[in-house]
Amino acid sequence: MGVRCCSGSSIISDKSSRISIAMNMKDLLIALVVLVMLCLLGPVVIGILSALVTVAPYLLAVVLILGVIAFFCK
């Protein structure tokens, strides 16, 4: 009923694996923050792009009319 201790193994992992786990946790935290930012900002970006697509034909018409006026007023 005693504690067996093997020479090559330990319950507490070595320092390099602890650093690796800490780096993985940091990477996961960064990924989680990025995911939350995308979820929050995604609809805003989609709304802006949608508005631009809706207005784009009118802007193109205005630019063409101004170009025709500039061409004939030379």
Jmol script that loads the backbone (N, CA, C; Angstrom):
load data "model"
ATOM      1  N   MET A   1       0.809  -1.183   0.000  1.00  0.00           N
ATOM      2  CA  MET A   1       0.000   0.000   0.000  1.00  0.00           C
ATOM      3  C   MET A   1       0.857   1.254   0.000  1.00  0.00           C
ATOM      4  N   GLY A   2       2.097   1.120  -0.309  1.00  0.00           N
ATOM      5  CA  GLY A   2       2.972   2.277  -0.356  1.00  0.00           C
ATOM      6  C   GLY A   2       2.923   2.949  -1.725  1.00  0.00           C
ATOM      7  N   VAL A   3       3.569   4.086  -1.835  1.00  0.00           N
ATOM      8  CA  VAL A   3       3.604   4.845  -3.092  1.00  0.00           C
ATOM      9  C   VAL A   3       4.762   4.347  -3.923  1.00  0.00           C
ATOM     10  N   ARG A   4       4.474   3.928  -5.150  1.00  0.00           N
ATOM     11  CA  ARG A   4       5.542   3.488  -6.041  1.00  0.00           C
ATOM     12  C   ARG A   4       6.105   4.695  -6.768  1.00  0.00           C
ATOM     13  N   CYS A   5       7.388   4.746  -6.861  1.00  0.00           N
ATOM     14  CA  CYS A   5       8.042   5.858  -7.551  1.00  0.00           C
ATOM     15  C   CYS A   5       8.940   5.273  -8.626  1.00  0.00           C
ATOM     16  N   CYS A   6       8.616   5.550  -9.856  1.00  0.00           N
ATOM     17  CA  CYS A   6       9.462   5.105 -10.963  1.00  0.00           C
ATOM     18  C   CYS A   6      10.467   6.204 -11.257  1.00  0.00           C
ATOM     19  N   SER A   7      11.608   5.818 -11.697  1.00  0.00           N
ATOM     20  CA  SER A   7      12.674   6.801 -11.876  1.00  0.00           C
ATOM     21  C   SER A   7      12.399   7.784 -13.018  1.00  0.00           C
ATOM     22  N   GLY A   8      11.696   7.358 -14.066  1.00  0.00           N
ATOM     23  CA  GLY A   8      11.513   8.247 -15.218  1.00  0.00           C
ATOM     24  C   GLY A   8      10.196   8.985 -15.239  1.00  0.00           C
ATOM     25  N   SER A   9       9.283   8.693 -14.334  1.00  0.00           N
ATOM     26  CA  SER A   9       7.976   9.335 -14.398  1.00  0.00           C
ATOM     27  C   SER A   9       7.716  10.151 -13.149  1.00  0.00           C
ATOM     28  N   SER A  10       6.822  11.093 -13.285  1.00  0.00           N
ATOM     29  CA  SER A  10       6.465  11.943 -12.169  1.00  0.00           C
ATOM     30  C   SER A  10       5.021  12.363 -12.319  1.00  0.00           C
ATOM     31  N   ILE A  11       4.343  12.564 -11.216  1.00  0.00           N
ATOM     32  CA  ILE A  11       2.964  13.049 -11.275  1.00  0.00           C
ATOM     33  C   ILE A  11       2.946  14.468 -11.811  1.00  0.00           C
ATOM     34  N   ILE A  12       3.887  15.283 -11.352  1.00  0.00           N
ATOM     35  CA  ILE A  12       4.006  16.657 -11.837  1.00  0.00           C
ATOM     36  C   ILE A  12       4.864  16.631 -13.096  1.00  0.00           C
ATOM     37  N   SER A  13       4.311  17.166 -14.190  1.00  0.00           N
ATOM     38  CA  SER A  13       5.052  17.117 -15.448  1.00  0.00           C
ATOM     39  C   SER A  13       6.215  18.094 -15.414  1.00  0.00           C
ATOM     40  N   ASP A  14       7.113  17.903 -16.345  1.00  0.00           N
ATOM     41  CA  ASP A  14       8.286  18.753 -16.373  1.00  0.00           C
ATOM     42  C   ASP A  14       7.926  20.169 -16.829  1.00  0.00           C
ATOM     43  N   LYS A  15       8.883  21.073 -16.721  1.00  0.00           N
ATOM     44  CA  LYS A  15       8.644  22.495 -16.973  1.00  0.00           C
ATOM     45  C   LYS A  15       8.264  22.779 -18.419  1.00  0.00           C
ATOM     46  N   SER A  16       8.867  22.076 -19.363  1.00  0.00           N
ATOM     47  CA  SER A  16       8.583  22.349 -20.768  1.00  0.00           C
ATOM     48  C   SER A  16       7.138  22.008 -21.129  1.00  0.00           C
ATOM     49  N   SER A  17       6.607  20.931 -20.581  1.00  0.00           N
ATOM     50  CA  SER A  17       5.220  20.593 -20.885  1.00  0.00           C
ATOM     51  C   SER A  17       4.258  21.544 -20.192  1.00  0.00           C
ATOM     52  N   ARG A  18       4.626  22.052 -19.011  1.00  0.00           N
ATOM     53  CA  ARG A  18       3.778  23.051 -18.347  1.00  0.00           C
ATOM     54  C   ARG A  18       3.754  24.334 -19.157  1.00  0.00           C
ATOM     55  N   ILE A  19       4.887  24.739 -19.713  1.00  0.00           N
ATOM     56  CA  ILE A  19       4.935  25.928 -20.566  1.00  0.00           C
ATOM     57  C   ILE A  19       4.105  25.695 -21.812  1.00  0.00           C
ATOM     58  N   SER A  20       4.188  24.497 -22.380  1.00  0.00           N
ATOM     59  CA  SER A  20       3.411  24.174 -23.569  1.00  0.00           C
ATOM     60  C   SER A  20       1.919  24.249 -23.282  1.00  0.00           C
ATOM     61  N   ILE A  21       1.507  23.740 -22.129  1.00  0.00           N
ATOM     62  CA  ILE A  21       0.093  23.807 -21.756  1.00  0.00           C
ATOM     63  C   ILE A  21      -0.324  25.256 -21.554  1.00  0.00           C
ATOM     64  N   ALA A  22       0.548  26.065 -20.945  1.00  0.00           N
ATOM     65  CA  ALA A  22       0.233  27.482 -20.739  1.00  0.00           C
ATOM     66  C   ALA A  22       0.106  28.194 -22.079  1.00  0.00           C
ATOM     67  N   MET A  23       0.976  27.880 -23.033  1.00  0.00           N
ATOM     68  CA  MET A  23       0.897  28.496 -24.355  1.00  0.00           C
ATOM     69  C   MET A  23      -0.388  28.075 -25.059  1.00  0.00           C
ATOM     70  N   ASN A  24      -0.767  26.806 -24.920  1.00  0.00           N
ATOM     71  CA  ASN A  24      -2.005  26.346 -25.533  1.00  0.00           C
ATOM     72  C   ASN A  24      -3.212  27.055 -24.929  1.00  0.00           C
ATOM     73  N   MET A  25      -3.197  27.266 -23.621  1.00  0.00           N
ATOM     74  CA  MET A  25      -4.293  27.986 -22.971  1.00  0.00           C
ATOM     75  C   MET A  25      -4.341  29.434 -23.458  1.00  0.00           C
ATOM     76  N   LYS A  26      -3.172  30.043 -23.637  1.00  0.00           N
ATOM     77  CA  LYS A  26      -3.122  31.419 -24.136  1.00  0.00           C
ATOM     78  C   LYS A  26      -3.672  31.473 -25.556  1.00  0.00           C
ATOM     79  N   ASP A  27      -3.296  30.522 -26.393  1.00  0.00           N
ATOM     80  CA  ASP A  27      -3.799  30.470 -27.764  1.00  0.00           C
ATOM     81  C   ASP A  27      -5.309  30.258 -27.793  1.00  0.00           C
ATOM     82  N   LEU A  28      -5.812  29.411 -26.912  1.00  0.00           N
ATOM     83  CA  LEU A  28      -7.249  29.184 -26.839  1.00  0.00           C
ATOM     84  C   LEU A  28      -7.983  30.440 -26.396  1.00  0.00           C
ATOM     85  N   LEU A  29      -7.411  31.166 -25.463  1.00  0.00           N
ATOM     86  CA  LEU A  29      -8.023  32.404 -25.000  1.00  0.00           C
ATOM     87  C   LEU A  29      -8.058  33.445 -26.114  1.00  0.00           C
ATOM     88  N   ILE A  30      -6.976  33.547 -26.868  1.00  0.00           N
ATOM     89  CA  ILE A  30      -6.934  34.483 -28.003  1.00  0.00           C
ATOM     90  C   ILE A  30      -7.975  34.081 -29.043  1.00  0.00           C
ATOM     91  N   ALA A  31      -8.079  32.799 -29.338  1.00  0.00           N
ATOM     92  CA  ALA A  31      -9.069  32.327 -30.308  1.00  0.00           C
ATOM     93  C   ALA A  31     -10.487  32.622 -29.833  1.00  0.00           C
ATOM     94  N   LEU A  32     -10.726  32.469 -28.537  1.00  0.00           N
ATOM     95  CA  LEU A  32     -12.051  32.752 -27.991  1.00  0.00           C
ATOM     96  C   LEU A  32     -12.382  34.232 -28.100  1.00  0.00           C
ATOM     97  N   VAL A  33     -11.419  35.094 -27.814  1.00  0.00           N
ATOM     98  CA  VAL A  33     -11.633  36.540 -27.934  1.00  0.00           C
ATOM     99  C   VAL A  33     -11.911  36.916 -29.380  1.00  0.00           C
ATOM    100  N   VAL A  34     -11.163  36.346 -30.306  1.00  0.00           N
ATOM    101  CA  VAL A  34     -11.381  36.636 -31.733  1.00  0.00           C
ATOM    102  C   VAL A  34     -12.765  36.166 -32.166  1.00  0.00           C
ATOM    103  N   LEU A  35     -13.175  35.014 -31.704  1.00  0.00           N
ATOM    104  CA  LEU A  35     -14.502  34.495 -32.055  1.00  0.00           C
ATOM    105  C   LEU A  35     -15.607  35.400 -31.529  1.00  0.00           C
ATOM    106  N   VAL A  36     -15.463  35.863 -30.295  1.00  0.00           N
ATOM    107  CA  VAL A  36     -16.463  36.774 -29.727  1.00  0.00           C
ATOM    108  C   VAL A  36     -16.489  38.087 -30.506  1.00  0.00           C
ATOM    109  N   MET A  37     -15.314  38.607 -30.871  1.00  0.00           N
ATOM    110  CA  MET A  37     -15.259  39.856 -31.646  1.00  0.00           C
ATOM    111  C   MET A  37     -15.932  39.679 -33.004  1.00  0.00           C
ATOM    112  N   LEU A  38     -15.697  38.536 -33.655  1.00  0.00           N
ATOM    113  CA  LEU A  38     -16.347  38.283 -34.936  1.00  0.00           C
ATOM    114  C   LEU A  38     -17.854  38.193 -34.790  1.00  0.00           C
ATOM    115  N   CYS A  39     -18.304  37.569 -33.715  1.00  0.00           N
ATOM    116  CA  CYS A  39     -19.748  37.456 -33.487  1.00  0.00           C
ATOM    117  C   CYS A  39     -20.373  38.815 -33.225  1.00  0.00           C
ATOM    118  N   LEU A  40     -19.645  39.687 -32.549  1.00  0.00           N
ATOM    119  CA  LEU A  40     -20.185  41.013 -32.247  1.00  0.00           C
ATOM    120  C   LEU A  40     -20.080  41.960 -33.432  1.00  0.00           C
ATOM    121  N   LEU A  41     -18.974  41.907 -34.156  1.00  0.00           N
ATOM    122  CA  LEU A  41     -18.748  42.850 -35.252  1.00  0.00           C
ATOM    123  C   LEU A  41     -19.234  42.335 -36.596  1.00  0.00           C
ATOM    124  N   GLY A  42     -19.468  41.045 -36.706  1.00  0.00           N
ATOM    125  CA  GLY A  42     -19.915  40.470 -37.977  1.00  0.00           C
ATOM    126  C   GLY A  42     -21.179  41.094 -38.519  1.00  0.00           C
ATOM    127  N   PRO A  43     -22.235  41.197 -37.717  1.00  0.00           N
ATOM    128  CA  PRO A  43     -23.463  41.823 -38.227  1.00  0.00           C
ATOM    129  C   PRO A  43     -23.269  43.274 -38.648  1.00  0.00           C
ATOM    130  N   VAL A  44     -22.398  44.009 -37.950  1.00  0.00           N
ATOM    131  CA  VAL A  44     -22.130  45.397 -38.314  1.00  0.00           C
ATOM    132  C   VAL A  44     -21.468  45.458 -39.689  1.00  0.00           C
ATOM    133  N   VAL A  45     -20.473  44.604 -39.895  1.00  0.00           N
ATOM    134  CA  VAL A  45     -19.773  44.579 -41.187  1.00  0.00           C
ATOM    135  C   VAL A  45     -20.733  44.158 -42.299  1.00  0.00           C
ATOM    136  N   ILE A  46     -21.559  43.159 -42.044  1.00  0.00           N
ATOM    137  CA  ILE A  46     -22.528  42.707 -43.042  1.00  0.00           C
ATOM    138  C   ILE A  46     -23.511  43.823 -43.359  1.00  0.00           C
ATOM    139  N   GLY A  47     -23.936  44.560 -42.344  1.00  0.00           N
ATOM    140  CA  GLY A  47     -24.855  45.682 -42.563  1.00  0.00           C
ATOM    141  C   GLY A  47     -24.235  46.773 -43.418  1.00  0.00           C
ATOM    142  N   ILE A  48     -22.982  47.100 -43.156  1.00  0.00           N
ATOM    143  CA  ILE A  48     -22.296  48.131 -43.949  1.00  0.00           C
ATOM    144  C   ILE A  48     -22.137  47.669 -45.393  1.00  0.00           C
ATOM    145  N   LEU A  49     -21.715  46.419 -45.578  1.00  0.00           N
ATOM    146  CA  LEU A  49     -21.564  45.901 -46.946  1.00  0.00           C
ATOM    147  C   LEU A  49     -22.903  45.851 -47.676  1.00  0.00           C
ATOM    148  N   SER A  50     -23.942  45.489 -46.969  1.00  0.00           N
ATOM    149  CA  SER A  50     -25.273  45.444 -47.567  1.00  0.00           C
ATOM    150  C   SER A  50     -25.721  46.840 -47.995  1.00  0.00           C
ATOM    151  N   ALA A  51     -25.464  47.835 -47.154  1.00  0.00           N
ATOM    152  CA  ALA A  51     -25.824  49.210 -47.497  1.00  0.00           C
ATOM    153  C   ALA A  51     -25.039  49.689 -48.713  1.00  0.00           C
ATOM    154  N   LEU A  52     -23.764  49.335 -48.781  1.00  0.00           N
ATOM    155  CA  LEU A  52     -22.957  49.745 -49.939  1.00  0.00           C
ATOM    156  C   LEU A  52     -23.455  49.095 -51.217  1.00  0.00           C
ATOM    157  N   VAL A  53     -23.834  47.823 -51.135  1.00  0.00           N
ATOM    158  CA  VAL A  53     -24.339  47.132 -52.323  1.00  0.00           C
ATOM    159  C   VAL A  53     -25.671  47.743 -52.755  1.00  0.00           C
ATOM    160  N   THR A  54     -26.473  48.163 -51.795  1.00  0.00           N
ATOM    161  CA  THR A  54     -27.763  48.768 -52.120  1.00  0.00           C
ATOM    162  C   THR A  54     -27.582  50.122 -52.781  1.00  0.00           C
ATOM    163  N   VAL A  55     -26.624  50.909 -52.330  1.00  0.00           N
ATOM    164  CA  VAL A  55     -26.425  52.270 -52.820  1.00  0.00           C
ATOM    165  C   VAL A  55     -25.522  52.310 -54.051  1.00  0.00           C
ATOM    166  N   ALA A  56     -24.763  51.257 -54.295  1.00  0.00           N
ATOM    167  CA  ALA A  56     -23.762  51.255 -55.366  1.00  0.00           C
ATOM    168  C   ALA A  56     -24.328  51.630 -56.738  1.00  0.00           C
ATOM    169  N   PRO A  57     -25.467  51.124 -57.182  1.00  0.00           N
ATOM    170  CA  PRO A  57     -25.956  51.523 -58.517  1.00  0.00           C
ATOM    171  C   PRO A  57     -26.231  53.021 -58.625  1.00  0.00           C
ATOM    172  N   TYR A  58     -26.738  53.616 -57.554  1.00  0.00           N
ATOM    173  CA  TYR A  58     -27.020  55.055 -57.574  1.00  0.00           C
ATOM    174  C   TYR A  58     -25.733  55.859 -57.605  1.00  0.00           C
ATOM    175  N   LEU A  59     -24.723  55.398 -56.841  1.00  0.00           N
ATOM    176  CA  LEU A  59     -23.435  56.080 -56.875  1.00  0.00           C
ATOM    177  C   LEU A  59     -22.798  55.973 -58.253  1.00  0.00           C
ATOM    178  N   LEU A  60     -22.926  54.825 -58.883  1.00  0.00           N
ATOM    179  CA  LEU A  60     -22.386  54.643 -60.224  1.00  0.00           C
ATOM    180  C   LEU A  60     -23.098  55.560 -61.216  1.00  0.00           C
ATOM    181  N   ALA A  61     -24.416  55.688 -61.083  1.00  0.00           N
ATOM    182  CA  ALA A  61     -25.175  56.571 -61.973  1.00  0.00           C
ATOM    183  C   ALA A  61     -24.735  58.021 -61.792  1.00  0.00           C
ATOM    184  N   VAL A  62     -24.531  58.458 -60.561  1.00  0.00           N
ATOM    185  CA  VAL A  62     -24.080  59.825 -60.298  1.00  0.00           C
ATOM    186  C   VAL A  62     -22.701  60.056 -60.891  1.00  0.00           C
ATOM    187  N   VAL A  63     -21.807  59.102 -60.718  1.00  0.00           N
ATOM    188  CA  VAL A  63     -20.451  59.242 -61.278  1.00  0.00           C
ATOM    189  C   VAL A  63     -20.502  59.300 -62.801  1.00  0.00           C
ATOM    190  N   LEU A  64     -21.344  58.473 -63.420  1.00  0.00           N
ATOM    191  CA  LEU A  64     -21.464  58.501 -64.881  1.00  0.00           C
ATOM    192  C   LEU A  64     -22.042  59.832 -65.369  1.00  0.00           C
ATOM    193  N   ILE A  65     -23.047  60.331 -64.687  1.00  0.00           N
ATOM    194  CA  ILE A  65     -23.637  61.621 -65.082  1.00  0.00           C
ATOM    195  C   ILE A  65     -22.617  62.740 -64.930  1.00  0.00           C
ATOM    196  N   LEU A  66     -21.873  62.732 -63.826  1.00  0.00           N
ATOM    197  CA  LEU A  66     -20.836  63.758 -63.649  1.00  0.00           C
ATOM    198  C   LEU A  66     -19.747  63.626 -64.709  1.00  0.00           C
ATOM    199  N   GLY A  67     -19.422  62.394 -65.084  1.00  0.00           N
ATOM    200  CA  GLY A  67     -18.428  62.193 -66.141  1.00  0.00           C
ATOM    201  C   GLY A  67     -18.913  62.713 -67.485  1.00  0.00           C
ATOM    202  N   VAL A  68     -20.179  62.472 -67.802  1.00  0.00           N
ATOM    203  CA  VAL A  68     -20.752  62.981 -69.063  1.00  0.00           C
ATOM    204  C   VAL A  68     -20.772  64.512 -69.049  1.00  0.00           C
ATOM    205  N   ILE A  69     -21.168  65.098 -67.929  1.00  0.00           N
ATOM    206  CA  ILE A  69     -21.190  66.568 -67.838  1.00  0.00           C
ATOM    207  C   ILE A  69     -19.780  67.118 -67.999  1.00  0.00           C
ATOM    208  N   ALA A  70     -18.799  66.509 -67.325  1.00  0.00           N
ATOM    209  CA  ALA A  70     -17.417  66.969 -67.436  1.00  0.00           C
ATOM    210  C   ALA A  70     -16.894  66.794 -68.856  1.00  0.00           C
ATOM    211  N   PHE A  71     -17.324  65.737 -69.555  1.00  0.00           N
ATOM    212  CA  PHE A  71     -16.854  65.485 -70.916  1.00  0.00           C
ATOM    213  C   PHE A  71     -17.368  66.554 -71.882  1.00  0.00           C
ATOM    214  N   PHE A  72     -18.658  66.899 -71.741  1.00  0.00           N
ATOM    215  CA  PHE A  72     -19.243  67.855 -72.672  1.00  0.00           C
ATOM    216  C   PHE A  72     -18.986  69.310 -72.290  1.00  0.00           C
ATOM    217  N   CYS A  73     -18.575  69.583 -71.075  1.00  0.00           N
ATOM    218  CA  CYS A  73     -18.311  70.962 -70.661  1.00  0.00           C
ATOM    219  C   CYS A  73     -16.858  71.372 -70.844  1.00  0.00           C
ATOM    220  N   LYS A  74     -16.087  70.613 -71.570  1.00  0.00           N
ATOM    221  CA  LYS A  74     -14.683  70.945 -71.809  1.00  0.00           C
ATOM    222  C   LYS A  74     -14.567  72.182 -72.648  1.00  0.00           C
TER     223      LYS A  74
END
end "model"
wireframe off; spacefill off
backbone 0.3
color backbone group
